[in-house]
Amino acid sequence: MKKSKRTSIRTKITLSLVATILIMVVMSCAITMIFIKKYFYHSMEQMLLDTYNSCNKLFGRDEDIDSKELANDVINQSGAMIFIFDSVNMHVYTTVNEEAAVYNNLSFIADYFNYSGGKNPDNPKIKRKQIEKTDKYDIQITNDRNTGNSYYDVVGFLDNGFVVIIRKPISSVDSTIVTSLKFFLLVFSVVALLGFVMVYFISNAVAKPIKNLASVANRMAQLDLDVKVDHASNDEIGELADSMNEMSYQLRNTLTELQQANAKLQTDIDEKVQIDEMRKEFLSHVSHELKTPIALIQGYAEGLKDNVIEDDESKEFYCDVILDEAGKMNKLVRQLLDLNELEFGVDRVHPVVFDIDALIKNVVDSSSILVEQNHAEVELADELNDVCNVYADEFMIEQVFTNYFTNALHYCNDGGKVRVWTANKDYDQPRRTEDGLVTGNLRVFVYDEGPNIPDDELDKVFIKFYKVDKARTREYGGSGIGLSIVAASMAAHNKNYGVYNVENGVVFYFDLDIIQQDDGEPEMIPENSADNTSEQ
């Protein structure tokens, strides 16, 4: 779906504020145009009345007053012309210095009192508009048709009986109104311009954190949950930023948990698939290994049953074959059970202190018949005549060395050498066990003088049922499980093992912890923290 063109929030804020400012300026101008004249006229009326009251106060004193005092002492904020007439003494007090102006205004006083009835068609010279009338004074707008001037007048009597007229030309008031309007329009224009500039910066300031929130939200939508909103304000935007940060944190944790759950689920699935494959492979290998001895047993048993043999020697040969193949099957089953217990942790390691040199010699001595059958020459290193105590499960290690040794005997050349030797490496930091102090690592080597193992198969020889030379393995009854038992036993001990080719032969090796039984108290370090890696 095609997205419509978006308007940025900064533009919306700017347009909204500009429209608001323009509306307020136009309304202010309209209100000013409508009410400013009334305001000035009302203010003028109040100032003229203040002047009237000030004159009444001045002439209420018991002393002689002259025009100079009238000009100086009377409050006259509007600058109006003041005429006070003493009809008894025929004296005029005024703030006007021009005789013509005095004459004209005195003429106005006469006209006023002769035609005091307001607008009088019999007096075409004067047109009056009465605004307020009291017992003491009248407030009116007077149009003098002779001069064409209009005045704002306060006409009446003071408390002492003097006639008073306070006159302000309307033209000066209108001029002030026009000047004020021009000033107000200028002020409004400047304020509007400044307002537009301020709106630009304000809209940027308001829109920036919102745009930042939108950018962060967009990145969160792309599952970038490490992003964080940096906003320190305490307003609603700051609250929204805190909420988004909290949401990002919760989503990241939830996603991490989901990923871990998915990874665990995938691992479980892979393990299940691997177990199924191992099960199929195991059944295939076991079936293959048992097929030949079962066929031999069945064939020879049928021969015995059908009496195909005529002499005791042949009968004995048939029985020997049956027993030999049954023994091979029994050995295979026992090895599979041992390997199963090791791989699934049923038979846990029970480490004890024992002499590895003595164990090696005992295995070699007990295999003397096998040594003679393979016409091998066994060579034990001189260091094996000493006592070397190690810390491991003695039964498992005996199986490991026995498998290495018998494997070497079977694969060495006719009349070839089988050599056993050891090498040790001290630990930088020994560790304390219940039975003593583990001080170093012992590596046991078993060499057979025979064909090398292909390089691409060196890492496969410890896989169960794997055989480098299947014909030769079958010849001596091997099942391909012995080295798998070695791998499982050493893995249970968390120690290294392996194989590598040398000139005219192959070397197998495995590692053990050397232990010293004493009463010392050296520095303690955690169990299994020694460096188990050794150079081949």
C-alpha positions in Angstrom: 0.0 0.0 0.0 1.4 3.4 -1.0 2.0 5.7 1.9 0.6 9.2 1.8 2.9 12.1 2.0 3.5 13.0 5.7 3.7 16.4 7.2 6.4 16.8 9.8 5.3 17.7 13.4 7.6 20.7 13.3 5.7 22.0 10.3 2.4 21.4 12.1 3.6 23.1 15.2 5.0 26.1 13.2 1.8 26.5 11.2 -0.4 26.2 14.3 1.6 28.8 16.3 1.9 31.2 13.3 -1.9 31.0 12.7 -2.4 31.6 16.4 -0.1 34.7 16.4 -1.8 36.1 13.2 -5.3 35.6 14.7 -4.2 37.3 17.9 -2.6 40.2 16.0 -5.6 40.7 13.8 -8.0 40.6 16.7 -5.8 43.0 18.6 -5.9 45.4 15.7 -9.6 45.1 15.3 -10.3 45.7 19.0 -7.9 48.7 19.0 -9.6 50.2 15.9 -13.1 49.7 17.4 -12.5 50.9 21.0 -9.5 53.2 20.9 -11.6 56.3 20.0 -14.0 55.6 22.8 -11.1 55.0 25.2 -9.4 58.3 24.3 -12.6 60.3 24.5 -13.5 58.8 27.9 -10.0 59.4 29.1 -10.3 63.0 27.8 -13.6 63.4 29.7 -12.0 62.3 32.9 -9.0 64.6 32.5 -11.3 67.6 31.8 -13.3 66.8 34.9 -10.1 66.6 36.9 -9.2 70.0 35.6 -12.7 71.3 36.5 -12.4 70.0 40.1 -8.9 71.5 40.3 -10.2 74.9 39.2 -13.0 74.7 41.7 -10.5 74.0 44.5 -8.2 76.8 43.4 -10.9 79.5 43.3 -12.3 78.2 46.6 -9.4 79.7 48.5 -9.9 83.2 50.2 -7.2 85.0 48.2 -6.7 86.8 44.9 -6.0 84.5 42.0 -4.4 85.6 38.7 -4.1 83.8 35.3 -0.5 82.9 36.1 -1.6 80.9 39.2 -4.4 79.4 37.1 -1.8 78.1 34.6 0.6 76.8 37.2 -1.6 75.5 40.0 -4.5 73.8 38.2 -4.1 70.2 37.2 -4.4 70.2 33.4 -3.1 66.9 32.0 -4.8 67.2 28.7 -3.4 70.7 28.0 -7.0 72.1 27.6 -7.8 75.8 27.3 -9.3 77.1 30.5 -11.6 80.2 30.6 -13.1 81.5 33.9 -15.3 84.6 33.9 -16.1 86.7 36.9 -19.4 88.3 35.8 -19.5 90.6 38.8 -16.1 92.2 38.3 -16.0 91.5 34.6 -12.7 89.8 34.9 -11.5 86.9 32.8 -9.0 84.2 34.0 -7.5 82.1 31.2 -4.5 80.0 30.2 -4.7 81.3 26.7 -2.4 84.1 25.8 -3.7 85.0 22.4 -6.4 87.8 22.4 -8.2 86.4 19.3 -8.6 83.1 20.9 -9.8 84.7 24.1 -12.3 86.8 22.2 -13.6 83.8 20.2 -14.1 81.8 23.3 -15.8 84.6 25.2 -18.1 84.9 22.2 -18.8 81.2 22.6 -19.7 81.7 26.3 -22.2 84.4 25.3 -23.7 82.2 22.7 -23.8 79.3 25.0 -25.8 81.1 27.7 -28.0 82.8 25.1 -28.8 79.4 23.5 -28.5 77.0 26.3 -31.1 74.7 25.1 -28.8 72.4 23.2 -29.1 72.3 19.4 -30.9 75.4 18.4 -31.9 76.0 14.8 -32.0 79.7 15.5 -28.2 79.6 16.1 -26.6 78.2 13.0 -23.1 78.9 14.2 -22.9 76.3 16.8 -23.8 72.6 16.9 -23.7 70.8 20.2 -23.8 67.2 21.2 -24.5 66.8 24.9 -22.7 63.9 26.6 -23.3 64.5 30.2 -25.4 67.2 32.1 -25.3 68.0 35.8 -26.4 70.9 38.0 -22.8 72.4 37.9 -21.5 71.6 34.4 -22.3 70.2 31.0 -20.0 67.9 29.0 -20.5 68.3 25.3 -19.0 68.1 21.9 -19.2 71.5 20.1 -18.9 72.0 16.3 -18.1 75.6 15.4 -19.3 76.0 11.8 -17.5 79.3 11.4 -14.1 77.9 12.0 -14.9 74.3 11.2 -13.3 73.1 14.5 -14.7 70.7 16.9 -14.1 70.8 20.7 -14.6 68.7 23.7 -16.1 71.1 26.3 -16.8 71.2 30.0 -19.1 74.3 30.5 -20.6 75.3 33.8 -20.2 77.2 37.1 -17.7 77.0 39.9 -18.8 76.9 43.5 -18.1 80.7 43.8 -20.4 81.5 40.8 -17.7 82.0 38.2 -18.4 80.8 34.8 -15.9 78.2 33.6 -15.3 76.6 30.2 -12.6 74.0 29.7 -12.0 73.3 26.0 -9.9 70.7 24.2 -9.8 70.6 20.4 -11.0 67.2 19.2 -8.5 67.4 16.3 -5.6 67.1 18.7 -7.3 64.0 20.3 -7.9 62.5 16.9 -4.2 63.2 15.9 -3.2 61.4 19.1 -5.4 58.5 18.2 -4.0 58.2 14.7 -0.4 58.4 16.1 -1.3 55.7 18.6 -2.8 53.5 16.0 0.3 53.7 13.8 2.5 52.9 16.9 0.3 50.0 17.8 0.4 48.6 14.3 4.2 48.9 14.2 4.4 47.2 17.6 2.1 44.4 16.5 4.1 43.9 13.3 7.4 43.7 15.2 5.8 41.4 17.8 4.4 39.2 15.0 7.8 39.0 13.3 9.6 38.2 16.6 6.8 35.7 17.3 7.4 33.9 13.9 11.2 33.7 14.7 10.4 32.3 18.2 7.9 29.9 16.7 10.6 28.5 14.4 13.0 27.8 17.3 10.2 26.6 19.6 8.9 24.2 17.0 12.4 22.9 16.5 12.9 22.5 20.3 9.5 20.7 20.7 9.8 18.6 17.6 13.4 17.4 18.1 12.7 15.1 21.0 9.6 13.8 19.3 11.6 13.1 16.1 14.2 11.4 18.3 11.5 9.2 19.8 10.2 8.4 16.4 13.7 7.4 15.2 14.2 5.2 18.3 10.8 3.6 17.8 11.6 2.9 14.1 14.9 1.2 15.2 13.1 -0.8 17.8 10.7 -1.9 15.1 13.8 -3.2 13.3 14.6 -5.2 16.5 17.5 -3.0 17.4 16.7 -3.2 21.1 20.1 -1.8 22.3 19.0 1.7 21.3 18.2 4.1 24.2 16.4 7.5 24.3 18.5 10.2 25.9 16.0 12.8 27.2 16.3 14.3 30.7 13.1 16.4 30.8 10.5 15.9 33.4 7.5 16.4 31.1 5.3 14.0 29.2 8.0 13.5 26.6 10.5 12.5 29.2 8.0 10.1 30.7 7.4 8.7 27.2 11.2 8.3 26.8 11.5 6.5 30.1 8.6 4.2 29.1 10.3 3.5 25.7 13.6 2.7 27.4 11.9 0.4 29.8 10.0 -1.3 26.9 13.3 -1.7 25.0 14.9 -3.3 28.1 12.0 -5.6 28.7 11.8 -6.6 25.0 15.5 -7.2 24.9 15.3 -9.5 27.9 12.3 -11.2 26.5 14.0 -11.6 23.1 17.1 -12.9 24.8 15.1 -15.4 26.8 13.3 -16.5 23.6 16.6 -16.8 21.8 18.0 -18.9 24.6 14.9 -21.0 24.7 15.1 -21.5 20.9 18.8 -22.3 21.1 18.1 -24.8 23.9 15.2 -26.2 21.8 17.4 -26.4 18.8 20.1 -28.1 20.8 17.6 -30.6 22.2 16.4 -31.3 18.6 19.9 -31.7 17.4 20.7 -34.0 20.3 17.6 -36.0 19.6 18.6 -36.2 15.9 22.1 -37.1 16.9 20.9 -39.7 19.3 18.6 -41.2 16.7 21.5 -41.3 14.2 23.8 -42.8 16.9 21.1 -45.4 17.7 20.8 -46.3 14.0 24.6 -46.4 13.6 25.0 -48.4 16.8 22.4 -51.0 15.7 24.1 -51.1 12.3 27.6 -51.7 13.8 26.4 -54.1 16.4 24.5 -56.1 13.8 27.5 -56.1 11.6 29.8 -57.2 14.4 27.5 -60.0 15.6 26.5 -61.2 12.1 29.8 -63.0 11.4 30.1 -64.8 14.8 26.4 -65.7 14.8 26.7 -67.1 11.2 29.8 -69.2 12.2 28.2 -70.5 15.4 25.0 -71.3 13.5 26.9 -73.1 10.7 29.2 -75.1 13.0 26.3 -75.9 15.3 24.2 -77.2 12.3 27.2 -79.3 11.3 27.4 -80.9 14.7 23.6 -81.5 14.7 23.7 -83.1 11.3 26.7 -85.3 12.2 28.8 -84.1 9.2 31.9 -84.8 11.2 33.3 -88.3 11.6 36.3 -88.0 13.9 36.8 -86.5 17.4 39.4 -84.0 16.1 37.0 -82.3 13.7 34.3 -82.3 16.4 36.7 -80.6 18.8 37.6 -78.0 16.1 33.9 -77.3 15.6 33.4 -76.8 19.3 36.4 -74.6 19.6 35.2 -72.3 16.8 31.8 -72.1 18.5 33.3 -71.2 21.8 35.7 -68.7 20.3 33.0 -66.9 18.4 30.7 -66.9 21.5 33.6 -65.5 23.6 34.0 -62.7 21.0 30.3 -61.9 21.2 30.5 -61.9 25.0 33.5 -59.6 25.0 31.7 -57.2 22.6 28.6 -57.1 24.8 30.7 -56.4 27.9 32.6 -53.7 26.1 29.4 -52.1 24.9 28.0 -52.1 28.5 31.2 -50.6 29.9 31.2 -47.9 27.2 27.5 -47.2 27.8 28.1 -46.7 31.5 31.0 -44.4 30.8 29.2 -42.2 28.2 26.1 -41.8 30.3 27.8 -41.3 33.6 26.5 -44.4 35.3 29.9 -45.4 36.4 31.4 -42.4 38.1 35.1 -41.9 38.6 36.4 -43.0 42.0 40.0 -41.6 42.2 42.5 -43.3 44.4 46.3 -43.1 44.8 48.2 -45.9 43.0 51.5 -46.6 41.4 51.1 -46.3 37.7 54.5 -47.9 37.0 53.4 -51.0 38.9 50.1 -51.1 37.0 51.9 -50.8 33.6 54.3 -53.7 34.6 51.4 -55.9 35.7 49.5 -55.4 32.5 52.6 -56.1 30.4 53.4 -59.3 32.5 49.8 -60.6 32.2 49.9 -60.1 28.4 53.1 -62.2 27.9 51.2 -64.9 26.0 49.8 -62.2 23.6 53.3 -60.8 23.3 54.7 -64.2 22.2 51.8 -64.8 19.8 52.5 -61.5 18.0 56.3 -62.0 18.1 56.6 -58.5 19.6 59.5 -57.0 21.5 58.3 -55.0 24.5 60.6 -52.3 25.8 59.8 -50.5 29.1 61.6 -47.2 29.8 64.0 -47.0 32.8 61.8 -44.5 34.7 59.2 -47.2 35.0 61.4 -48.9 37.6 60.7 -46.1 40.0 57.5 -45.4 42.0 55.2 -42.8 40.5 51.9 -42.3 42.4 49.0 -40.9 40.4 45.5 -39.9 41.4 42.8 -41.5 39.2 40.3 -44.4 39.0 42.6 -47.4 39.0 40.2 -49.8 37.2 39.5 -47.3 34.4 43.2 -46.5 33.9 44.0 -50.2 33.8 41.4 -50.6 31.0 42.9 -47.6 29.2 46.5 -48.9 29.3 45.4 -52.4 28.5 43.5 -51.2 25.4 46.5 -49.2 24.2 48.9 -52.0 24.9 46.9 -54.8 23.2 46.2 -52.5 20.3 49.9 -51.8 19.9 50.6 -55.6 20.0 48.1 -56.4 17.3 49.2 -53.6 15.0 53.0 -53.8 15.3 55.0 -55.6 12.6 56.0 -59.2 13.1 59.0 -59.0 15.4 58.4 -55.3 15.8 58.9 -53.2 19.0 56.3 -52.0 21.5 57.8 -49.3 23.7 56.2 -47.7 26.8 57.6 -44.6 28.5 56.4 -41.6 30.6 57.1 -37.9 30.8 56.0 -35.5 33.6 55.5 -31.8 33.9 55.2 -30.0 37.2 52.2 -27.7 37.9 53.0 -24.0 38.7 50.3 -24.2 41.3 49.6 -27.5 43.0 46.2 -28.3 44.4 45.2 -30.2 47.5 42.9 -33.2 47.4 41.6 -35.5 50.1 44.4 -38.0 49.4 47.3 -35.7 49.0 48.8 -32.9 46.9 48.6 -33.0 43.1 51.9 -31.6 41.9 52.1 -32.3 38.2 50.9 -34.1 35.1 52.2 -37.5 33.9 51.9 -38.5 30.2 52.0 -42.2 29.4 53.2 -43.1 25.9 52.7 -46.4 24.1 54.5 -46.9 20.7 54.1 -49.7 18.3 56.5 -50.2 15.4 54.1 -50.7 12.5 52.2 -48.9 9.7 51.2 -45.3 10.2 47.5 -44.3 10.5 46.4 -42.1 7.5 46.4 -38.5 8.6 42.8 -38.0 7.7 41.8 -40.8 10.0 43.8 -39.9 13.1 40.9 -38.0 14.6 38.5 -40.9 13.9 40.2 -43.8 15.6 38.5 -43.1 19.0 35.0 -43.3 17.4 33.3 -46.5 18.4 33.3 -49.3 15.8 35.7 -47.3 13.7 38.5 -49.5 12.2 41.4 -48.4 10.1 42.2 -51.9 8.8 39.0 -53.9 9.0 40.5 -57.1 7.8 43.3 -57.1 10.3 40.9 -56.0 13.1 38.7 -59.0 12.3 41.8 -61.2 12.2 42.5 -60.7 15.9 38.9 -60.2 17.0 38.8 -56.5 17.5 35.4 -54.7 17.6 36.5 -51.1 17.3 35.2 -50.3 20.8 38.4 -50.4 22.9 39.7 -46.9 21.9 36.1 -45.5 22.4 36.4 -46.8 26.0 39.7 -45.0 26.3 38.1 -41.7 25.1 35.2 -42.0 27.5 37.4 -42.9 30.5 39.8 -40.0 29.9 36.8 -37.6 29.3 35.4 -38.7 32.7 38.8 -37.9 34.3 38.9 -34.5 32.4 42.4 -35.4 31.1 44.0 -35.4 27.7 44.6 -38.3 25.4 45.4 -38.8 21.7 47.5 -40.4 18.9 50.1 -39.2 16.4 52.3 -40.8 13.8 56.1 -41.0 14.0 58.7 -42.6 11.7 58.0 -46.3 11.4 55.2 -46.3 13.9 52.3 -44.8 15.9 52.2 -43.4 19.4 49.2 -43.3 21.7 49.2 -41.3 24.9 47.1 -40.3 27.9 47.6 -38.0 30.9 47.3 -38.5 34.7 47.7 -36.3 37.8 50.8 -37.0 39.8 50.1 -36.9 43.5 52.4 -36.5 46.5 51.2 -37.8 49.9 52.6 -35.5 52.6 51.4 -33.3 55.5 52.3 -30.0 54.0 50.0 -27.1 53.7 50.8 -25.3 50.4 48.6 -22.8 48.7 45.2 -24.2 47.9 43.6 -23.9 44.5 40.3 -25.3 43.2 40.0 -28.9 42.1 40.6 -29.6 38.3 42.2 -26.1 37.8 45.6 -27.5 36.7 46.7 -27.0 33.1 45.9 -30.4 31.4 47.3 -29.5 28.0 50.6 -31.0 26.9 52.7 -31.0 23.8 52.5 -34.2 21.7 
